[in-house]
């Protein structure tokens, strides 16, 4: 059982980090999408042909939320839907050219943000930070 001080420290770090990265606003990196939408687009960028169910399972998002998001992405021209060759009831999702351009901008903005944060640190601090991040990921992904 954890004590309240440990829980407070954990929650404090989460609030600090999401605020530090600017993830709480309505638009990520001054783009037309929020963080959840960007994560869905990232998954489609990484895994073309994923279905809405695949996205829900990978990201732990609500079925209705993903459905509304995909409809919006199709309306915006960012995502294309195609019937699966294996099961015509399933739609495979892929980024369309405007979606590729949007993702390129998001990738660029994220890399610039990371570069600014890391460049402000001395090499030893940078190594310490990156090692701590790797440790957090290792511990939490068990």
FIKOLZA-1660 file (N, C-alpha, C; in steps of 0.1 Angstrom, whole numbers, plus 5000, padded with zeros to 4 digits):
% residues 142
   i   px   py   pz ch aa at
   1 5009 4988 5000  A  X  N
   1 5000 5000 5000  A  X CA
   1 5009 5012 5000  A  X  C
   2 5005 5022 4992  A  X  N
   2 5013 5035 4991  A  X CA
   2 5007 5044 5001  A  X  C
   3 5016 5053 5006  A  X  N
   3 5011 5063 5015  A  X CA
   3 5007 5076 5008  A  X  C
   4 5001 5085 5015  A  X  N
   4 4995 5097 5008  A  X CA
   4 5006 5106 5003  A  X  C
   5 5018 5106 5009  A  X  N
   5 5029 5115 5004  A  X CA
   5 5034 5110 4991  A  X  C
   6 5035 5096 4989  A  X  N
   6 5039 5091 4976  A  X CA
   6 5029 5094 4965  A  X  C
   7 5016 5092 4969  A  X  N
   7 5005 5095 4959  A  X CA
   7 5006 5110 4955  A  X  C
   8 5008 5119 4965  A  X  N
   8 5008 5133 4962  A  X CA
   8 5020 5136 4953  A  X  C
   9 5032 5130 4955  A  X  N
   9 5044 5132 4947  A  X CA
   9 5041 5128 4933  A  X  C
  10 5035 5116 4931  A  X  N
  10 5032 5110 4918  A  X CA
  10 5023 5120 4911  A  X  C
  11 5012 5124 4917  A  X  N
  11 5002 5133 4911  A  X CA
  11 5008 5146 4907  A  X  C
  12 5017 5152 4916  A  X  N
  12 5024 5164 4914  A  X CA
  12 5032 5163 4901  A  X  C
  13 5040 5153 4900  A  X  N
  13 5048 5151 4888  A  X CA
  13 5040 5151 4876  A  X  C
  14 5029 5143 4876  A  X  N
  14 5020 5142 4864  A  X CA
  14 5015 5156 4860  A  X  C
  15 5010 5164 4870  A  X  N
  15 5005 5177 4867  A  X CA
  15 5017 5186 4862  A  X  C
  16 5028 5185 4868  A  X  N
  16 5040 5193 4863  A  X CA
  16 5043 5190 4849  A  X  C
  17 5044 5177 4846  A  X  N
  17 5049 5173 4832  A  X CA
  17 5039 5176 4821  A  X  C
  18 5026 5174 4824  A  X  N
  18 5016 5177 4814  A  X CA
  18 5016 5193 4812  A  X  C
  19 5017 5200 4822  A  X  N
  19 5018 5215 4821  A  X CA
  19 5030 5219 4814  A  X  C
  20 5042 5213 4817  A  X  N
  20 5054 5216 4811  A  X CA
  20 5054 5214 4796  A  X  C
  21 5048 5204 4792  A  X  N
  21 5046 5201 4777  A  X CA
  21 5035 5208 4770  A  X  C
  22 5027 5215 4778  A  X  N
  22 5016 5222 4772  A  X CA
  22 5005 5214 4766  A  X  C
  23 5002 5203 4773  A  X  N
  23 4993 5193 4768  A  X CA
  23 4978 5195 4772  A  X  C
  24 4976 5205 4780  A  X  N
  24 4962 5207 4785  A  X CA
  24 4953 5216 4777  A  X  C
  25 4959 5222 4767  A  X  N
  25 4951 5232 4759  A  X CA
  25 4942 5224 4749  A  X  C
  26 4934 5232 4742  A  X  N
  26 4925 5226 4731  A  X CA
  26 4933 5223 4718  A  X  C
  27 4945 5228 4717  A  X  N
  27 4952 5226 4704  A  X CA
  27 4966 5223 4707  A  X  C
  28 4971 5212 4702  A  X  N
  28 4985 5207 4704  A  X CA
  28 4994 5215 4695  A  X  C
  29 5004 5221 4700  A  X  N
  29 5014 5228 4691  A  X CA
  29 5008 5238 4681  A  X  C
  30 4997 5245 4686  A  X  N
  30 4990 5254 4677  A  X CA
  30 4985 5248 4664  A  X  C
  31 4981 5235 4665  A  X  N
  31 4975 5228 4654  A  X CA
  31 4960 5227 4656  A  X  C
  32 4953 5222 4646  A  X  N
  32 4938 5221 4648  A  X CA
  32 4934 5209 4656  A  X  C
  33 4943 5201 4662  A  X  N
  33 4940 5189 4670  A  X CA
  33 4944 5190 4685  A  X  C
  34 4937 5183 4693  A  X  N
  34 4941 5182 4707  A  X CA
  34 4950 5170 4709  A  X  C
  35 4954 5167 4721  A  X  N
  35 4964 5156 4724  A  X CA
  35 4958 5143 4720  A  X  C
  36 4945 5140 4724  A  X  N
  36 4939 5127 4721  A  X CA
  36 4938 5125 4705  A  X  C
  37 4934 5136 4699  A  X  N
  37 4933 5135 4684  A  X CA
  37 4947 5133 4678  A  X  C
  38 4957 5139 4683  A  X  N
  38 4971 5138 4678  A  X CA
  38 4976 5123 4680  A  X  C
  39 4972 5117 4691  A  X  N
  39 4976 5104 4694  A  X CA
  39 4970 5094 4684  A  X  C
  40 4957 5096 4680  A  X  N
  40 4950 5088 4671  A  X CA
  40 4957 5090 4657  A  X  C
  41 4960 5102 4653  A  X  N
  41 4967 5104 4640  A  X CA
  41 4981 5098 4640  A  X  C
  42 4988 5099 4652  A  X  N
  42 5001 5093 4653  A  X CA
  42 5000 5078 4650  A  X  C
  43 4990 5071 4656  A  X  N
  43 4988 5057 4654  A  X CA
  43 4986 5054 4640  A  X  C
  44 4978 5062 4633  A  X  N
  44 4975 5059 4619  A  X CA
  44 4987 5062 4611  A  X  C
  45 4996 5071 4615  A  X  N
  45 5008 5074 4608  A  X CA
  45 5018 5062 4610  A  X  C
  46 5018 5056 4621  A  X  N
  46 5027 5045 4625  A  X CA
  46 5021 5032 4619  A  X  C
  47 5008 5030 4619  A  X  N
  47 5002 5018 4615  A  X CA
  47 4991 5020 4605  A  X  C
  48 4994 5024 4592  A  X  N
  48 4984 5026 4582  A  X CA
  48 4975 5013 4581  A  X  C
  49 4962 5016 4579  A  X  N
  49 4953 5005 4578  A  X CA
  49 4946 5000 4590  A  X  C
  50 4950 5006 4601  A  X  N
  50 4943 5003 4614  A  X CA
  50 4928 5006 4614  A  X  C
  51 4921 4998 4621  A  X  N
  51 4906 5001 4622  A  X CA
  51 4904 5009 4634  A  X  C
  52 4892 5014 4635  A  X  N
  52 4888 5022 4647  A  X CA
  52 4889 5014 4660  A  X  C
  53 4886 5001 4659  A  X  N
  53 4887 4992 4670  A  X CA
  53 4902 4991 4674  A  X  C
  54 4911 4989 4664  A  X  N
  54 4925 4989 4668  A  X CA
  54 4929 5001 4675  A  X  C
  55 4925 5013 4671  A  X  N
  55 4928 5025 4677  A  X CA
  55 4923 5026 4692  A  X  C
  56 4910 5022 4693  A  X  N
  56 4905 5021 4707  A  X CA
  56 4913 5012 4716  A  X  C
  57 4916 5000 4711  A  X  N
  57 4923 4991 4719  A  X CA
  57 4937 4996 4723  A  X  C
  58 4944 5001 4713  A  X  N
  58 4958 5006 4716  A  X CA
  58 4958 5018 4725  A  X  C
  59 4948 5027 4724  A  X  N
  59 4949 5039 4732  A  X CA
  59 4939 5040 4744  A  X  C
  60 4931 5030 4745  A  X  N
  60 4922 5029 4756  A  X CA
  60 4911 5040 4756  A  X  C
  61 4907 5044 4744  A  X  N
  61 4897 5054 4742  A  X CA
  61 4883 5049 4741  A  X  C
  62 4873 5057 4744  A  X  N
  62 4859 5054 4743  A  X CA
  62 4855 5052 4728  A  X  C
  63 4846 5042 4726  A  X  N
  63 4842 5038 4712  A  X CA
  63 4835 5050 4705  A  X  C
  64 4826 5057 4712  A  X  N
  64 4819 5069 4706  A  X CA
  64 4829 5080 4703  A  X  C
  65 4839 5082 4712  A  X  N
  65 4848 5093 4710  A  X CA
  65 4857 5090 4698  A  X  C
  66 4861 5078 4696  A  X  N
  66 4869 5075 4685  A  X CA
  66 4861 5076 4672  A  X  C
  67 4848 5071 4673  A  X  N
  67 4840 5072 4661  A  X CA
  67 4838 5087 4657  A  X  C
  68 4835 5096 4666  A  X  N
  68 4833 5110 4663  A  X CA
  68 4846 5116 4657  A  X  C
  69 4857 5112 4663  A  X  N
  69 4870 5117 4659  A  X CA
  69 4873 5113 4644  A  X  C
  70 4871 5100 4641  A  X  N
  70 4873 5095 4628  A  X CA
  70 4864 5102 4618  A  X  C
  71 4852 5104 4621  A  X  N
  71 4842 5111 4612  A  X CA
  71 4848 5125 4609  A  X  C
  72 4852 5132 4620  A  X  N
  72 4858 5145 4618  A  X CA
  72 4870 5145 4609  A  X  C
  73 4879 5135 4611  A  X  N
  73 4891 5134 4603  A  X CA
  73 4888 5132 4589  A  X  C
  74 4878 5124 4586  A  X  N
  74 4874 5121 4572  A  X CA
  74 4868 5134 4566  A  X  C
  75 4860 5141 4573  A  X  N
  75 4854 5153 4568  A  X CA
  75 4865 5164 4565  A  X  C
  76 4875 5164 4574  A  X  N
  76 4886 5174 4572  A  X CA
  76 4895 5170 4560  A  X  C
  77 4894 5157 4556  A  X  N
  77 4903 5152 4545  A  X CA
  77 4916 5147 4550  A  X  C
  78 4917 5145 4563  A  X  N
  78 4930 5140 4569  A  X CA
  78 4931 5125 4568  A  X  C
  79 4920 5118 4568  A  X  N
  79 4919 5104 4569  A  X CA
  79 4910 5098 4558  A  X  C
  80 4914 5087 4552  A  X  N
  80 4906 5080 4542  A  X CA
  80 4902 5067 4548  A  X  C
  81 4890 5062 4545  A  X  N
  81 4884 5049 4549  A  X CA
  81 4884 5040 4537  A  X  C
  82 4887 5028 4539  A  X  N
  82 4886 5018 4529  A  X CA
  82 4881 5005 4535  A  X  C
  83 4872 4998 4528  A  X  N
  83 4867 4985 4533  A  X CA
  83 4879 4975 4533  A  X  C
  84 4879 4968 4544  A  X  N
  84 4890 4957 4546  A  X CA
  84 4888 4946 4535  A  X  C
  85 4898 4941 4530  A  X  N
  85 4897 4930 4520  A  X CA
  85 4893 4917 4527  A  X  C
  86 4896 4916 4540  A  X  N
  86 4893 4904 4548  A  X CA
  86 4879 4905 4553  A  X  C
  87 4874 4916 4557  A  X  N
  87 4860 4918 4562  A  X CA
  87 4855 4931 4558  A  X  C
  88 4846 4931 4548  A  X  N
  88 4840 4943 4543  A  X CA
  88 4833 4952 4553  A  X  C
  89 4829 4947 4564  A  X  N
  89 4823 4955 4574  A  X CA
  89 4833 4964 4582  A  X  C
  90 4846 4960 4581  A  X  N
  90 4856 4968 4588  A  X CA
  90 4862 4978 4579  A  X  C
  91 4864 4990 4584  A  X  N
  91 4870 5000 4576  A  X CA
  91 4885 5002 4580  A  X  C
  92 4894 5001 4571  A  X  N
  92 4908 5004 4573  A  X CA
  92 4910 5019 4572  A  X  C
  93 4917 5025 4581  A  X  N
  93 4919 5039 4581  A  X CA
  93 4934 5042 4577  A  X  C
  94 4935 5053 4569  A  X  N
  94 4949 5057 4565  A  X CA
  94 4949 5072 4564  A  X  C
  95 4961 5078 4567  A  X  N
  95 4962 5092 4565  A  X CA
  95 4961 5096 4550  A  X  C
  96 4954 5106 4547  A  X  N
  96 4954 5111 4534  A  X CA
  96 4965 5122 4533  A  X  C
  97 4968 5127 4521  A  X  N
  97 4979 5137 4520  A  X CA
  97 4978 5148 4530  A  X  C
  98 4966 5155 4532  A  X  N
  98 4965 5165 4542  A  X CA
  98 4968 5160 4556  A  X  C
  99 4965 5148 4559  A  X  N
  99 4968 5142 4572  A  X CA
  99 4983 5140 4574  A  X  C
 100 4989 5135 4563  A  X  N
 100 5004 5134 4563  A  X CA
 100 5010 5147 4566  A  X  C
 101 5005 5158 4559  A  X  N
 101 5011 5171 4561  A  X CA
 101 5009 5176 4576  A  X  C
 102 4997 5173 4581  A  X  N
 102 4994 5177 4595  A  X CA
 102 5003 5169 4604  A  X  C
 103 5005 5156 4602  A  X  N
 103 5014 5148 4611  A  X CA
 103 5029 5153 4609  A  X  C
 104 5033 5157 4597  A  X  N
 104 5047 5162 4596  A  X CA
 104 5048 5174 4604  A  X  C
 105 5038 5183 4605  A  X  N
 105 5039 5195 4613  A  X CA
 105 5039 5192 4628  A  X  C
 106 5031 5182 4632  A  X  N
 106 5031 5178 4646  A  X CA
 106 5045 5172 4650  A  X  C
 107 5050 5163 4641  A  X  N
 107 5063 5157 4644  A  X CA
 107 5074 5168 4645  A  X  C
 108 5074 5178 4636  A  X  N
 108 5083 5189 4636  A  X CA
 108 5082 5197 4649  A  X  C
 109 5070 5200 4653  A  X  N
 109 5068 5208 4665  A  X CA
 109 5072 5201 4677  A  X  C
 110 5069 5188 4678  A  X  N
 110 5073 5180 4690  A  X CA
 110 5089 5179 4690  A  X  C
 111 5095 5177 4679  A  X  N
 111 5110 5176 4679  A  X CA
 111 5116 5190 4683  A  X  C
 112 5110 5201 4678  A  X  N
 112 5115 5214 4682  A  X CA
 112 5113 5216 4697  A  X  C
 113 5102 5212 4703  A  X  N
 113 5100 5214 4717  A  X CA
 113 5110 5206 4725  A  X  C
 114 5112 5193 4720  A  X  N
 114 5122 5185 4727  A  X CA
 114 5136 5191 4726  A  X  C
 115 5140 5196 4714  A  X  N
 115 5153 5202 4712  A  X CA
 115 5155 5214 4721  A  X  C
 116 5145 5222 4722  A  X  N
 116 5146 5234 4731  A  X CA
 116 5148 5230 4746  A  X  C
 117 5140 5220 4750  A  X  N
 117 5142 5215 4764  A  X CA
 117 5155 5209 4766  A  X  C
 118 5160 5201 4757  A  X  N
 118 5173 5194 4759  A  X CA
 118 5185 5203 4757  A  X  C
 119 5184 5212 4748  A  X  N
 119 5195 5222 4745  A  X CA
 119 5197 5231 4757  A  X  C
 120 5187 5233 4765  A  X  N
 120 5189 5242 4776  A  X CA
 120 5196 5236 4788  A  X  C
 121 5199 5223 4787  A  X  N
 121 5205 5215 4797  A  X CA
 121 5220 5212 4794  A  X  C
 122 5228 5212 4804  A  X  N
 122 5242 5208 4803  A  X CA
 122 5242 5193 4799  A  X  C
 123 5252 5188 4792  A  X  N
 123 5252 5174 4788  A  X CA
 123 5250 5164 4800  A  X  C
 124 5255 5167 4811  A  X  N
 124 5253 5158 4823  A  X CA
 124 5239 5158 4827  A  X  C
 125 5232 5170 4827  A  X  N
 125 5218 5171 4831  A  X CA
 125 5209 5164 4821  A  X  C
 126 5213 5166 4808  A  X  N
 126 5206 5159 4797  A  X CA
 126 5206 5144 4799  A  X  C
 127 5218 5139 4802  A  X  N
 127 5219 5124 4803  A  X CA
 127 5211 5120 4816  A  X  C
 128 5211 5127 4826  A  X  N
 128 5204 5124 4838  A  X CA
 128 5189 5124 4836  A  X  C
 129 5184 5134 4828  A  X  N
 129 5170 5135 4825  A  X CA
 129 5166 5123 4816  A  X  C
 130 5173 5120 4806  A  X  N
 130 5170 5109 4797  A  X CA
 130 5170 5096 4804  A  X  C
 131 5180 5094 4812  A  X  N
 131 5181 5082 4820  A  X CA
 131 5169 5080 4829  A  X  C
 132 5165 5091 4836  A  X  N
 132 5153 5091 4845  A  X CA
 132 5140 5088 4837  A  X  C
 133 5139 5093 4825  A  X  N
 133 5128 5090 4816  A  X CA
 133 5127 5076 4812  A  X  C
 134 5139 5070 4809  A  X  N
 134 5140 5056 4806  A  X CA
 134 5136 5047 4818  A  X  C
 135 5140 5052 4830  A  X  N
 135 5137 5044 4842  A  X CA
 135 5122 5044 4844  A  X  C
 136 5116 5056 4843  A  X  N
 136 5101 5057 4845  A  X CA
 136 5094 5048 4835  A  X  C
 137 5098 5048 4823  A  X  N
 137 5091 5040 4812  A  X CA
 137 5093 5025 4816  A  X  C
 138 5105 5021 4820  A  X  N
 138 5108 5007 4823  A  X CA
 138 5099 5003 4835  A  X  C
 139 5099 5011 4845  A  X  N
 139 5091 5007 4857  A  X CA
 139 5076 5006 4854  A  X  C
 140 5071 5016 4847  A  X  N
 140 5057 5016 4845  A  X CA
 140 5052 5007 4834  A  X  C
 141 5061 5002 4826  A  X  N
 141 5056 4993 4815  A  X CA
 141 5057 4978 4819  A  X  C
 142 5061 4975 4831  A  X  N
 142 5061 4961 4835  A  X CA
 142 5048 4955 4836  A  X  C
% end
